[in-house]
Amino acid sequence: MIYTELLKQIQIWAIELGFSQVGVSDVDLSEAEGHLKKWIAKGFHGQMDFMHKHGSMRTNPNELVEETIRIISLRFDYFDKSIIAYEDVLKKPQKAAISRYAMGRDYHKLIRKKLKNLAEKIKAEVNDFNYRVFTDSAPVMEKAIAEKAGIGWIGKHSNVLNAKAGSYFFLGEIYTNIPLPISKKASFHCGTCTKCIDACPTKAIIAPFQVDARRCISYLTIEHKGPIPKEFHKAIGNRIYGCDDCQMVCPWNKFATDSKVTDFLPRNQFDQPDIKELMKWDEQTFLKKTEGSPIRRIGYKSWRRNLEIAYKNQ
């Protein structure tokens, strides 16, 4: 088997399935492991116990999937220029701001299905190809893997940036046992820019590459359980699910490319919903309206909590 030719074919299949880029990483994540341990030691993970409860499995791919020697990393764009600009919604206090990635269909199932389709195509060509697919669904260091696979570099806001596509994309991985050629690691291109750090409403980016999740609006409105500390209420503004501010100001996002699928287009007018209308939803309505949406995972209680803060901030 000529693995260089196989990788070229994998890239063709991936594009056909809607992915925008493919790269390959080895399994040495020791550098990322060091950063993760320091981040957790400082308590920056907040209530996200899943960041450490799996031990070294997150940074040692072989512990998660035996015999893994390569990781195929894939980029899937979700941006669409037709959607009303997030920054425009922030200027309308009566409207609710939802992170762009969460306006449409839940990406987990969609991308996982495409990853499995791609893996089965590879399996048909390589009999001894063993694999497991992931998309934000297991203890996987997807950002570090994407950087090593050449998908993009990790910016000062800790998101992955691509010089041709910005940062509005999802990541998926295929852990495998076949020796595909390794891609060149992405180089860093943020320079001296600190726009993401300066724009963070709650100053959660305490230093380049260091995000204190306990201050991050995305964390507070999605992962955090219980009341949100009052010190952050004003800064949250009308953001009810996630926060795109650090991406909004990033110069590289002027190159963001439109997604090849329509699944991520807004449902239920989630690009600029009216806060008062959302406040009328009972739990049954919430479950119905968010069916197939990533928003549903936070549950009605957190949804209501977020809305009440935004309502008071009008």
C-alpha positions as CSV (number, residue, x, y, z in Angstrom):
1,M,0.0,0.0,0.0
2,I,1.4,3.4,-1.0
3,Y,0.1,5.6,1.8
4,T,1.0,8.9,0.1
5,E,-1.5,8.0,-2.6
6,L,-4.1,6.8,-0.1
7,L,-3.9,10.2,1.7
8,K,-4.6,12.0,-1.6
9,Q,-7.6,9.8,-2.1
10,I,-8.8,10.4,1.5
11,Q,-8.6,14.2,0.9
12,I,-10.8,13.8,-2.2
13,W,-13.3,11.7,-0.4
14,A,-13.3,14.2,2.5
15,I,-14.1,17.1,0.3
16,E,-16.9,15.2,-1.4
17,L,-18.4,14.6,2.1
18,G,-18.3,18.4,2.9
19,F,-15.0,18.7,4.8
20,S,-12.8,21.6,3.9
21,Q,-9.4,20.3,4.9
22,V,-7.6,17.1,6.0
23,G,-4.3,16.7,7.8
24,V,-2.5,13.9,9.7
25,S,-0.8,14.0,13.1
26,D,1.4,11.6,15.0
27,V,0.4,10.7,18.6
28,D,3.0,12.6,20.5
29,L,0.9,15.1,22.5
30,S,3.4,15.6,25.3
31,E,3.7,19.3,24.8
32,A,0.0,19.8,24.9
33,E,-0.2,17.5,28.0
34,G,2.1,19.9,29.9
35,H,-0.1,22.9,29.0
36,L,-3.2,21.0,30.1
37,K,-1.8,20.0,33.4
38,K,-0.8,23.6,34.3
39,W,-4.2,24.9,33.2
40,I,-6.1,22.4,35.4
41,A,-3.7,23.0,38.3
42,K,-4.8,26.7,38.2
43,G,-8.4,25.7,38.4
44,F,-9.2,27.3,35.1
45,H,-11.4,24.4,34.0
46,G,-14.0,25.4,36.6
47,Q,-16.8,22.7,36.8
48,M,-15.5,20.8,33.7
49,D,-14.3,17.8,35.6
50,F,-14.3,15.8,32.3
51,M,-11.1,17.7,31.4
52,H,-9.1,15.6,34.0
53,K,-11.3,12.7,35.1
54,H,-10.0,10.5,32.2
55,G,-6.4,10.8,33.5
56,S,-3.7,10.6,30.8
57,M,-6.1,9.1,28.2
58,R,-6.8,12.6,26.7
59,T,-3.1,13.2,25.9
60,N,-2.1,9.6,25.1
61,P,-4.2,8.4,22.1
62,N,-3.0,4.8,22.6
63,E,-4.8,4.6,25.9
64,L,-8.0,5.7,24.3
65,V,-7.7,3.5,21.2
66,E,-5.1,0.8,21.2
67,E,-2.6,0.6,18.3
68,T,-3.2,4.2,17.2
69,I,-0.2,5.6,15.4
70,R,-1.8,8.3,13.4
71,I,-4.7,10.8,13.8
72,I,-6.6,12.1,10.7
73,S,-7.8,15.6,11.6
74,L,-10.5,17.3,9.5
75,R,-11.9,20.8,9.3
76,F,-15.7,21.4,8.7
77,D,-16.7,25.0,8.1
78,Y,-20.0,26.3,9.6
79,F,-19.9,30.0,8.7
80,D,-22.5,31.6,6.3
81,K,-22.3,35.2,5.2
82,S,-26.1,35.3,4.8
83,I,-26.6,35.1,8.6
84,I,-27.1,38.4,10.4
85,A,-23.8,39.5,11.9
86,Y,-23.4,38.5,15.5
87,E,-22.0,41.9,16.3
88,D,-25.2,43.5,15.0
89,V,-27.3,41.4,17.4
90,L,-25.1,42.5,20.3
91,K,-26.3,46.1,19.6
92,K,-29.9,45.1,20.0
93,P,-30.5,44.5,23.7
94,Q,-34.1,43.2,23.1
95,K,-32.6,40.4,20.9
96,A,-30.8,37.4,22.2
97,A,-27.2,36.6,21.0
98,I,-26.5,33.0,20.3
99,S,-23.0,31.7,19.3
100,R,-23.0,31.2,15.6
101,Y,-22.1,27.5,15.8
102,A,-25.3,26.7,17.8
103,M,-27.9,28.4,15.6
104,G,-28.6,25.3,13.4
105,R,-28.3,21.6,13.7
106,D,-26.2,19.9,16.3
107,Y,-22.9,19.3,14.7
108,H,-22.0,16.2,16.7
109,K,-24.2,13.7,14.9
110,L,-23.8,15.2,11.4
111,I,-20.0,15.3,11.5
112,R,-19.7,11.9,13.2
113,K,-21.8,10.3,10.4
114,K,-19.6,11.9,7.8
115,L,-16.4,10.7,9.6
116,K,-17.8,7.2,9.7
117,N,-18.6,7.4,6.0
118,L,-15.0,8.5,5.3
119,A,-13.6,5.8,7.5
120,E,-15.6,3.1,5.7
121,K,-14.3,4.2,2.4
122,I,-10.8,3.8,3.7
123,K,-11.6,0.5,5.2
124,A,-12.8,-0.7,1.8
125,E,-9.3,0.0,0.4
126,V,-7.2,-1.1,3.4
127,N,-8.3,-4.4,5.0
128,D,-6.2,-4.0,8.2
129,F,-7.5,-0.4,8.7
130,N,-8.8,-0.1,12.3
131,Y,-10.3,3.2,13.5
132,R,-12.5,5.2,15.8
133,V,-14.0,8.6,15.0
134,F,-14.5,11.6,17.3
135,T,-16.0,15.0,17.2
136,D,-15.9,16.8,20.5
137,S,-17.2,13.5,21.9
138,A,-14.4,11.9,24.0
139,P,-11.2,12.8,25.8
140,V,-9.4,14.1,22.7
141,M,-7.0,17.0,22.4
142,E,-8.6,18.1,19.2
143,K,-7.0,21.6,19.0
144,A,-3.4,20.3,19.6
145,I,-4.0,17.5,17.1
146,A,-5.3,20.0,14.5
147,E,-2.3,22.2,14.9
148,K,0.1,19.3,14.5
149,A,-1.9,18.1,11.5
150,G,-1.5,21.5,9.8
151,I,-5.2,22.5,10.0
152,G,-4.3,25.7,11.8
153,W,-2.5,27.2,14.7
154,I,-3.8,27.8,18.2
155,G,-4.5,31.5,18.6
156,K,-4.1,33.7,21.7
157,H,-7.8,33.1,22.4
158,S,-7.1,29.3,22.4
159,N,-9.2,28.6,19.3
160,V,-7.7,27.1,16.2
161,L,-7.1,29.6,13.4
162,N,-6.6,28.9,9.7
163,A,-5.1,31.5,7.4
164,K,-7.6,30.8,4.6
165,A,-10.7,30.2,6.7
166,G,-10.4,32.0,10.1
167,S,-11.9,30.1,13.1
168,Y,-15.5,29.3,12.3
169,F,-15.2,25.6,11.8
170,F,-15.6,22.3,13.7
171,L,-13.0,19.6,14.1
172,G,-13.3,15.9,13.7
173,E,-10.7,13.1,14.2
174,I,-10.1,9.6,13.0
175,Y,-7.7,7.6,15.2
176,T,-6.1,4.9,13.1
177,N,-3.4,2.2,13.0
178,I,-2.1,2.8,9.5
179,P,1.1,4.8,8.9
180,L,-0.2,7.7,6.8
181,P,2.4,10.5,6.0
182,I,2.4,13.1,8.7
183,S,1.5,16.7,7.8
184,K,3.6,19.7,8.5
185,K,2.6,21.5,11.8
186,A,0.9,24.8,11.3
187,S,3.0,27.9,12.0
188,F,1.9,30.7,14.3
189,H,0.5,33.9,12.6
190,C,-1.1,36.0,15.4
191,G,2.0,38.3,15.6
192,T,1.6,41.1,18.2
193,C,-2.2,41.3,17.7
194,T,-4.2,41.2,21.0
195,K,-7.7,42.1,19.7
196,C,-9.2,38.9,21.1
197,I,-7.7,39.5,24.5
198,D,-8.9,43.2,24.5
199,A,-12.4,42.3,23.3
200,C,-13.3,39.6,25.9
201,P,-16.2,41.1,27.8
202,T,-15.2,39.4,31.1
203,K,-11.5,39.4,30.7
204,A,-11.4,35.6,30.6
205,I,-8.3,35.5,28.4
206,I,-6.0,36.4,31.2
207,A,-2.9,36.1,29.0
208,P,-2.1,34.8,25.5
209,F,-3.3,31.2,25.2
210,Q,-4.6,31.2,28.8
211,V,-8.4,31.2,29.2
212,D,-9.9,31.1,32.7
213,A,-13.1,29.3,31.9
214,R,-14.7,30.5,35.1
215,R,-14.8,34.0,33.6
216,C,-15.7,32.9,30.1
217,I,-19.3,33.7,28.9
218,S,-19.3,30.5,26.8
219,Y,-18.5,28.4,29.8
220,L,-20.8,30.4,32.1
221,T,-23.9,30.1,29.8
222,I,-23.3,26.5,28.7
223,E,-21.1,24.4,31.1
224,H,-21.6,26.2,34.4
225,K,-24.3,24.7,36.6
226,G,-26.1,26.8,39.2
227,P,-26.4,30.6,39.5
228,I,-23.9,32.7,37.4
229,P,-21.9,35.0,39.7
230,K,-23.4,38.5,39.7
231,E,-20.1,40.1,38.8
232,F,-20.5,38.8,35.3
233,H,-24.2,39.6,34.7
234,K,-23.7,43.1,33.2
235,A,-20.8,41.9,30.9
236,I,-23.0,39.0,29.6
237,G,-25.3,41.5,28.1
238,N,-27.8,39.8,25.8
239,R,-25.6,36.7,25.2
240,I,-27.8,33.6,26.2
241,Y,-25.8,30.8,24.7
242,G,-22.0,31.0,24.1
243,C,-20.0,34.0,23.1
244,D,-18.2,34.8,19.8
245,D,-16.6,38.1,20.7
246,C,-13.0,36.9,20.5
247,Q,-13.7,35.4,17.0
248,M,-15.7,38.4,15.9
249,V,-12.8,40.8,16.3
250,C,-10.1,38.4,14.9
251,P,-8.7,39.8,11.6
252,W,-8.3,36.3,10.2
253,N,-12.0,35.8,10.1
254,K,-12.3,38.1,7.2
255,F,-11.3,35.0,5.3
256,A,-14.0,32.8,6.8
257,T,-15.6,30.7,4.1
258,D,-19.2,29.7,3.7
259,S,-20.1,26.2,4.8
260,K,-20.9,23.6,2.1
261,V,-24.0,22.4,3.9
262,T,-27.2,24.1,4.9
263,D,-27.6,22.2,8.2
264,F,-26.0,25.0,10.2
265,L,-28.3,27.7,9.0
266,P,-30.4,29.3,11.9
267,R,-33.5,27.5,13.1
268,N,-36.4,29.2,15.0
269,Q,-34.8,32.6,14.0
270,F,-31.9,31.8,16.3
271,D,-29.8,34.4,14.5
272,Q,-31.7,37.2,16.3
273,P,-34.5,35.8,18.5
274,D,-36.6,38.2,20.6
275,I,-35.8,37.8,24.3
276,K,-39.4,38.4,25.5
277,E,-40.7,35.7,23.1
278,L,-38.1,33.2,24.4
279,M,-39.1,34.0,27.9
280,K,-42.6,32.7,27.1
281,W,-41.3,29.2,26.4
282,D,-42.2,26.6,29.0
283,E,-40.0,23.5,29.3
284,Q,-42.0,21.5,26.8
285,T,-41.7,24.3,24.2
286,F,-38.0,24.6,24.9
287,L,-37.5,20.8,24.3
288,K,-39.5,21.0,21.1
289,K,-37.9,24.1,19.7
290,T,-34.4,22.9,20.5
291,E,-34.8,19.3,19.2
292,G,-31.7,18.4,17.1
293,S,-30.0,21.6,18.4
294,P,-26.8,21.8,20.5
295,I,-28.7,24.2,22.7
296,R,-30.9,21.5,24.2
297,R,-27.9,20.0,26.1
298,I,-27.9,22.8,28.7
299,G,-31.4,22.0,29.8
300,Y,-34.4,24.3,30.4
301,K,-33.1,25.5,33.9
302,S,-29.9,26.9,32.5
303,W,-31.7,28.3,29.5
304,R,-34.1,30.2,31.7
305,R,-31.3,31.4,33.9
306,N,-29.4,32.9,30.9
307,L,-32.6,34.5,29.5
308,E,-33.4,36.2,32.8
309,I,-29.9,37.8,32.9
310,A,-30.3,39.0,29.4
311,Y,-33.8,40.3,30.1
312,K,-32.6,42.3,33.0
313,N,-29.8,43.7,30.9
314,Q,-32.2,45.3,28.3
